[in-house]
């Protein structure tokens, strides 16, 4: 079958905070927790996909449940309450 990925390809993601998971060349993928920071706002311009992981995530004021996904017109439309987390993705 296949072989395990080399140890150098593995990494641990911290439980809290914003984390870049994929940085191109085809798409961007970040885990966000709380309010997106200025660095994320610069990376994500235009429409993006929002995938809630835990807690209350809203897009354009509407609740998006964990397990669902939603397209946001911009990162400004996305809000997370307290300890909520979501994945955001965008084509490059």
C-alpha positions as CSV (number, residue, x, y, z in Angstrom):
1,X,0.0,0.0,0.0
2,X,1.5,3.3,1.0
3,X,4.2,4.4,3.4
4,X,3.8,6.7,6.4
5,X,4.7,10.4,5.9
6,X,8.2,11.3,7.1
7,X,8.5,12.8,10.5
8,X,9.6,16.1,9.0
9,X,6.2,16.4,7.4
10,X,4.3,16.1,10.6
11,X,3.5,18.9,13.0
12,X,1.3,19.6,16.0
13,X,-1.2,22.4,15.8
14,X,-1.8,24.4,19.1
15,X,-5.2,24.1,20.6
16,X,-5.8,27.9,20.6
17,X,-5.2,30.9,18.4
18,X,-5.0,31.4,14.6
19,X,-2.9,28.9,12.7
20,X,-2.0,28.8,9.0
21,X,-2.5,25.2,7.8
22,X,-1.9,25.6,4.0
23,X,-0.3,28.5,2.3
24,X,-0.8,27.9,-1.5
25,X,-0.1,27.3,-4.2
26,X,-3.7,26.2,-5.0
27,X,-5.5,27.4,-1.9
28,X,-5.2,29.0,1.6
29,X,-6.4,27.3,4.7
30,X,-6.3,28.7,8.2
31,X,-7.8,27.8,11.6
32,X,-9.2,30.9,13.3
33,X,-10.1,31.3,16.9
34,X,-11.7,34.5,18.1
35,X,-11.4,37.7,16.1
36,X,-9.3,37.4,12.9
37,X,-6.2,39.5,13.1
38,X,-4.8,42.0,10.6
39,X,-2.4,39.4,9.1
40,X,-5.4,37.2,8.2
41,X,-7.3,40.2,6.8
42,X,-4.5,40.9,4.4
43,X,-4.3,37.2,3.3
44,X,-8.0,36.8,2.8
45,X,-9.5,39.3,0.4
46,X,-12.8,38.5,-1.4
47,X,-15.1,35.4,-1.0
48,X,-14.0,32.5,1.3
49,X,-15.3,29.3,2.7
50,X,-16.1,29.1,6.4
51,X,-16.2,25.7,8.2
52,X,-17.1,26.0,12.0
53,X,-15.2,23.5,14.2
54,X,-16.6,24.5,17.6
55,X,-18.7,27.1,19.3
56,X,-20.8,29.9,17.8
57,X,-19.7,31.0,14.3
58,X,-21.7,33.6,12.3
59,X,-21.5,34.7,8.7
60,X,-23.3,37.9,7.9
61,X,-25.0,37.7,11.2
62,X,-26.4,34.1,10.6
63,X,-25.4,31.2,12.7
64,X,-23.5,28.4,10.9
65,X,-23.5,25.2,12.9
66,X,-20.5,22.9,13.5
67,X,-20.5,20.4,10.6
68,X,-21.9,22.9,8.1
69,X,-20.0,25.3,5.8
70,X,-20.9,28.6,4.3
71,X,-19.5,31.1,1.8
72,X,-18.7,34.5,3.1
73,X,-18.3,37.5,0.8
74,X,-15.4,38.7,2.9
75,X,-13.6,38.0,6.2
76,X,-15.4,41.0,7.7
77,X,-18.7,39.0,7.5
78,X,-17.2,36.3,9.8
79,X,-17.6,36.5,13.6
80,X,-16.7,34.0,16.3
81,X,-18.0,34.1,19.8
82,X,-15.6,33.6,22.8
83,X,-13.8,30.2,22.3
84,X,-15.3,29.3,18.9
85,X,-13.0,28.0,16.1
86,X,-13.5,27.7,12.4
87,X,-11.5,26.8,9.3
88,X,-11.4,29.4,6.5
89,X,-10.3,28.6,3.0
90,X,-9.9,30.5,-0.3
91,X,-8.6,29.7,-3.7
92,X,-5.3,31.4,-4.6
